[in-house]
């Protein structure tokens, strides 16, 4: 699953975090966590932007949310997903500079089939969202990658083809 690159402003909704220039750190406050630091940052963006605070779930909070989402799914979905689902802290980009939110991996030799969810990428793309909406983004990425898994087991490439189409559209819209 991909999002627009951080250096792209053309064609992006003004509420998108990439339209923001961050400034206004309260130098007198002593943040106790990344989340508190994020709440001190006030974005400056396009005039129609009404966001005043950047929210972030910590890696640990995101891992807890991901674990709950996985536990709520039927075990059959994870058939042959022998490497499981891993939340990684990375912000990852593809060769076009698009942020990769999650990936489904198939390695016949080695780790087999597994999913990675890229916490840093989700924060970069959606870190401004309130916690419940951020959790929803994690759910969307998880379900998207698990759909790749299920389609792979069935020999279907429909979502992969749709992703390729979506990437082309994003690149044309830059």
N, C-alpha and C positions, 0 to 999 in steps of 0.2 A: 504494500500500500504506500502511495507516495503523496507528498504535498509540494506546493510550490517552493522554489529555493528562496533562501533568506535575502538574496541580493536582487530579487525581482519585485518590482513595484507595479508594473504595467498590468492592468486587467485584474487587480486584486481588490477584493472588497475592503473598504476602509477600516473595518474592524479587525482585519487580519493582522496578526502580530508583526508581520513583515513591514507594515506601513508605519510602525512606531519608531521613533528615535527616543531612546531611554535617557532620562536625566532626572534630576531632582532628588537624588539620594539625600535623606536626612542624615547629615554627618554627625549629629549629636546622639542619634539612636544607636544602641548597641544591639545589633541583631543576634538572636540566639540560634537561628537556624536559617537554612536557605529559604524556607517558606517566609519567615519574617523579613528577610532581606528583599524577597520578591514583592512583598506588600509595601515596602518603602519606595519602590520604583514607580514613578508616575510617567506614563507614556505621553509623548508629544507626537501627534499624528495628524492626519487630514482633519479639516474642520468638522466633518460630520461624525467623527469618532467621539463616542461618549464614554469610553472605558477610562476609568480613573485608577484602577488597581490591577496589578498583575497577580494572578493566583498561581500557585504551583503546588502539586502534591509531591512530597518527598519520594525518593526511590522506594523507601520502606512502605509508605502508604500506598504507592502504586502497586508494589508487590502483593500487599495484602488484598487490594481490590482485585488484582488479577487472580490470585488464589481463590477468592470467593466466586469469581466468574467461572473459573474452571470447575470448581466443585459443584456448581449449579447445572453443569451440562451432563448429558447422558454419557456414560463410559464408552459406548459404541463409537462415538465421534473420535476417540483417541486410539482406535484400533490401528495398529501398525505405526503409530507415531512414537516409535521407540526412543527417540531423543527428547520427547516431551515438549514443553513450552517454557522458554526462558525469557525473563525480563533482563535486558542488558542496559547498562547506563549510557551507551553510546548515542551520539547524534551521527547518523549515517546518511551519505549522499550517493546517488547513482552517478553514472558517467555524464549525465546532463546537468548535474547540480541540483536535482530534485531530492528533497528529503525523503528518506525511506523510513516509514513508520513501523513496519514489520515485514518479516520475510518468512516464506515457507521454503525449507531446504530439503532436497532429496540427494543424499550421497550414498550411492550403492555400496561403496567401500567406506568403512569408517562409522560415522555417527548415524547413518540411516536417515530417517525422516524426523524432522523437528521444526519447531517454530521459534523465531526470535521476535520479541517485541522490543522496540528501541525507545526506551524511556526518554533519553535526551532528545530524540527526534520529536516525540509527542510533546514534550515541554516546549521545544522550539516552535512547533506549529500551533499548539493549543494551550500553552502555559498560562494564558490570560483568562482561561475559563474558570468559573467557580468549580469547586471540588466535584460536585455531582456530575456536572457536564464533562469535566475532565475524565472521570471514571467511565462515562458513556463513550468517550473517544477510545479509551482502552478497550472497552467491550467491542466497539466497531472494528478495531484493528484485529483483535483476537478472532472474532467471527469471520472476518475477511480471510485471514490466513488459514483458519480451519476449513473454510470453504475450498481454498486451494488444495488442502490435504485430501478432503473427501473427493473432489473432482479428480485429483491425481490417482487415487485408488480406483476410480471408475473409468480412467482413461479419457477423461473429458478435459478440454483446455478452455472452456467458455470464459471463465473469469480471467484467466491469463490473457486471452485475446482482448477482453474488455479493458483490462489494465493497460495493455499496449496501446489501444485506441485512446484511452484517457490521457496517457502520457503524450501522445502525438498532439492531442487537442491542447493540452497545457503548454507545450512547447510552441505551438502556433500562436497562442494567445499572448506570448511574452511581449 
